[in-house]
Amino acid sequence: MYNLCMKNSFNSHANTYDEYTNVQKKVASNLLAKLKIKGKRSRNIYEIGCGTGYLSQALLNTFEPDNLYLNDICPNMLSLTKLKFDGMRKESTTRIHFIEADIEDEAARTLLNNKYDLICSSSVFQWIKTLEQVFIKINNALMQDGLFSFAFFIDKTFTELNTAFCDVYKNLNMEYENPLLDFYKKDYVLRALKKSGFRVENFKTVEHLCYYNSPLEFMKTLKQVGASNFREKNVSYIVLKNVLKKYKELFKTENNKVKVTYKVLYCISRK
């Protein structure tokens, strides 16, 4: 149910995704910069959750692999990525493979054992419920000494929004129900990597701060990229109204903007 809701939400917002994903683009660029430092040409690359192809295009131009496998759960996202790559294929000898599938389910079967020398993903793993199992499948799919590189949002992301929700539930004498995504903690991710057989070479968290004209503008931005929380129980109007008010009250800056924190984990590991 959760993955179906996620798929439908991202699918329906594919056309507005690029316009509202400045943070995700920055994260992808930072991840690519870390990969460039490794300076090794990768012949077979698999990207998990390619979205509309922002990182995908950079992987093609930077590494010029023999094969580039682009996976996403959303057909509309993949369609947009295909359009972007149509004009690039004439100038490249890379064979590009598009794989529409859920990495927690059928897509795992497309990860062939000992085949890839680089598997990467950006701004995706916060949505995955079975992270350790996915890590094990990725380890099996990598060639010996292959790289597994990723970046995603972890605990303390949207800490301002969480604080506003906590205060509102308390003031309304309501039992607190976390309305946000259950972000992973970095210690859990590190343990899962090591249990899955990876040697961790670079593991760092970075805070990216964004500023919006209002809490409502921030919430609308999340909606435009399809990033709903997909919980079965919706937040009531009275709670949401008070949250928006409390958010501005607590986190308004001197220039009348509101702050939003994205906590990102960057990792380079090796089989």
C-alpha positions in Angstrom: 0.0 0.0 0.0 2.8 2.4 1.0 4.8 1.9 -2.2 1.7 2.1 -4.4 0.8 5.5 -2.8 4.3 6.7 -3.3 4.4 5.6 -6.9 1.1 7.3 -7.7 2.1 10.5 -6.0 5.5 10.9 -7.7 4.0 9.7 -11.0 1.3 12.4 -10.9 3.9 15.2 -10.2 6.6 14.1 -12.7 6.0 17.2 -14.9 6.6 19.7 -12.0 9.4 17.7 -10.3 12.4 19.4 -12.0 11.0 22.9 -11.2 10.8 22.3 -7.4 13.8 20.1 -6.6 16.7 22.5 -6.1 17.8 20.7 -2.9 17.7 17.3 -4.6 19.8 18.7 -7.5 22.3 20.1 -5.1 22.6 16.8 -3.3 23.1 14.9 -6.6 25.8 17.4 -7.6 27.6 16.9 -4.3 27.4 13.2 -4.6 28.8 13.3 -8.1 31.7 15.4 -6.9 32.6 12.8 -4.3 32.5 10.1 -7.0 34.8 12.2 -9.3 37.5 12.2 -6.5 37.7 8.4 -6.9 38.6 9.0 -10.5 37.8 5.5 -11.7 36.0 4.8 -14.9 33.0 2.6 -14.3 31.9 0.4 -17.2 28.5 -0.8 -15.8 26.6 1.7 -13.7 23.2 1.1 -12.1 21.2 4.1 -10.7 18.4 3.4 -8.2 15.6 5.9 -8.4 16.8 8.0 -11.3 13.7 10.3 -11.3 13.8 12.7 -14.2 17.5 12.0 -15.0 19.4 14.9 -13.3 22.2 12.6 -11.9 21.8 10.2 -14.7 23.0 12.7 -17.3 25.9 13.6 -15.2 26.9 10.0 -14.7 26.8 9.5 -18.5 28.9 12.6 -19.2 31.4 12.0 -16.4 32.1 8.2 -16.7 31.0 7.3 -20.2 30.2 3.8 -19.1 29.6 0.9 -21.5 26.2 0.3 -19.9 24.0 2.7 -17.8 21.0 1.1 -16.1 18.4 3.6 -15.0 15.8 2.4 -12.5 12.7 4.1 -11.2 9.4 3.1 -9.8 7.4 5.7 -11.8 6.8 5.3 -15.5 6.2 9.0 -16.0 9.6 9.9 -14.5 11.3 7.4 -16.8 9.5 8.8 -19.8 10.9 12.2 -19.1 14.3 10.8 -18.6 14.1 9.0 -21.9 13.2 12.2 -23.6 16.3 13.9 -22.2 18.5 11.0 -23.3 17.2 10.9 -26.9 19.4 13.8 -27.9 22.4 12.5 -26.1 22.6 9.0 -27.6 23.9 10.1 -31.0 27.0 11.5 -29.2 27.5 8.5 -26.9 28.4 4.8 -27.3 26.8 4.0 -23.9 24.0 1.5 -24.0 21.2 2.9 -21.8 18.7 0.5 -20.1 15.5 1.9 -18.6 14.0 -0.3 -15.8 10.6 0.5 -14.4 10.4 -1.4 -11.1 10.3 -1.1 -7.3 13.8 -1.7 -5.9 12.3 -3.3 -2.8 10.5 -5.8 -5.0 10.8 -6.8 -8.7 13.7 -4.4 -9.4 15.9 -6.4 -7.2 15.8 -9.2 -9.7 17.3 -6.8 -12.3 20.3 -6.4 -10.1 22.4 -9.3 -11.5 25.1 -10.8 -9.3 28.7 -9.5 -9.6 27.8 -7.3 -12.6 28.2 -3.6 -11.7 31.2 -1.7 -10.7 29.1 1.3 -9.5 25.7 1.4 -8.0 24.4 4.8 -6.9 21.4 6.6 -5.7 20.5 10.1 -4.7 17.5 11.3 -2.5 15.8 8.0 -2.7 16.6 5.8 0.3 14.5 7.8 2.8 11.5 6.2 1.1 12.7 2.6 1.4 11.3 0.6 4.3 13.6 -2.4 4.0 17.0 -0.7 3.8 19.2 -3.5 5.1 17.7 -6.0 2.7 18.2 -3.6 -0.2 21.8 -3.1 0.9 22.4 -6.9 0.9 21.0 -7.2 -2.7 23.2 -4.3 -3.8 26.3 -5.9 -2.3 25.5 -9.1 -4.2 25.1 -7.2 -7.5 28.5 -5.4 -7.3 31.7 -6.7 -8.7 34.4 -7.3 -6.2 35.8 -3.9 -5.1 32.8 -2.2 -6.8 31.5 1.1 -5.4 28.2 1.8 -3.7 27.5 5.5 -3.5 24.4 7.3 -2.2 23.0 10.3 -0.5 19.6 10.7 1.1 17.7 12.6 3.8 18.0 11.3 7.3 16.8 12.1 10.9 16.6 15.9 11.7 15.3 16.7 8.2 12.4 19.0 8.6 13.2 19.4 12.3 11.4 22.8 12.3 8.2 21.3 11.0 8.4 18.5 13.5 8.8 21.0 16.3 5.8 23.0 15.1 3.6 19.8 15.0 4.7 18.8 18.6 3.8 22.2 20.0 0.4 22.2 18.3 -0.6 18.8 19.5 0.5 19.7 23.0 -1.4 23.0 22.9 -4.6 21.3 21.6 -4.3 18.6 24.3 -4.1 15.9 21.6 -1.9 12.8 21.6 1.0 13.3 19.3 1.1 11.3 16.1 4.1 11.8 14.0 2.8 13.0 10.6 6.2 13.1 9.0 8.3 10.4 7.3 10.2 8.2 9.7 13.7 9.2 8.6 16.6 6.8 9.3 19.3 7.7 11.8 22.9 7.7 10.5 24.0 5.1 13.1 21.5 2.6 11.8 22.6 3.2 8.2 26.2 2.6 9.1 25.4 -0.6 11.0 23.3 -1.8 8.0 26.1 -1.1 5.6 28.7 -3.0 7.6 26.3 -6.0 8.2 25.7 -6.1 4.4 29.4 -6.5 3.8 30.5 -3.0 2.8 33.7 -1.2 3.6 32.8 2.4 4.3 35.2 4.9 2.9 33.3 8.2 3.2 30.4 8.7 5.6 29.4 12.3 6.3 26.3 14.3 7.2 25.7 17.8 5.9 22.9 20.2 6.8 21.4 22.1 3.8 19.3 25.1 4.8 16.6 26.5 2.6 14.4 29.6 3.0 10.8 30.1 1.9 8.4 33.0 2.0 6.1 31.1 4.2 5.5 27.6 5.7 2.6 27.2 3.2 5.0 27.8 0.3 7.3 25.1 1.7 4.5 22.6 2.0 3.3 23.3 -1.5 6.8 22.7 -2.8 6.8 19.2 -1.2 3.5 18.6 -2.9 4.8 19.7 -6.3 7.6 17.1 -6.2 5.2 14.3 -5.0 6.8 14.0 -1.6 3.8 13.3 0.5 4.3 11.3 3.7 1.8 8.5 2.5 0.5 7.9 5.9 -3.0 6.4 6.1 -4.3 9.0 8.5 -4.5 12.6 7.2 -3.7 15.6 9.4 -6.9 17.6 10.3 -7.5 21.1 9.0 -7.4 22.6 12.5 -4.0 21.0 13.2 -2.5 22.0 9.9 -3.7 25.6 10.3 -2.1 25.9 13.7 1.1 24.2 12.5 1.6 26.8 9.8 1.0 29.6 12.3 3.4 28.0 14.9 6.0 27.3 12.2 6.2 31.0 11.2 6.1 32.1 14.9 9.1 29.9 15.8 11.3 30.0 12.7 10.8 33.3 11.0 14.1 34.9 10.0 15.0 38.6 10.1 14.1 39.0 6.4 10.7 37.5 7.0 11.5 34.1 5.5 11.1 30.7 7.2 13.9 28.2 7.6 13.8 24.5 6.5 16.6 22.0 7.4 17.5 19.1 5.2 19.9 16.7 6.9 21.7 14.7 4.2 23.9 11.6 4.6 26.6 11.2 1.9 28.3 7.8 1.6 30.9 6.1 -0.5 31.4 2.4 0.3 33.0 -0.5 -1.4 32.3 -4.3 -1.7 
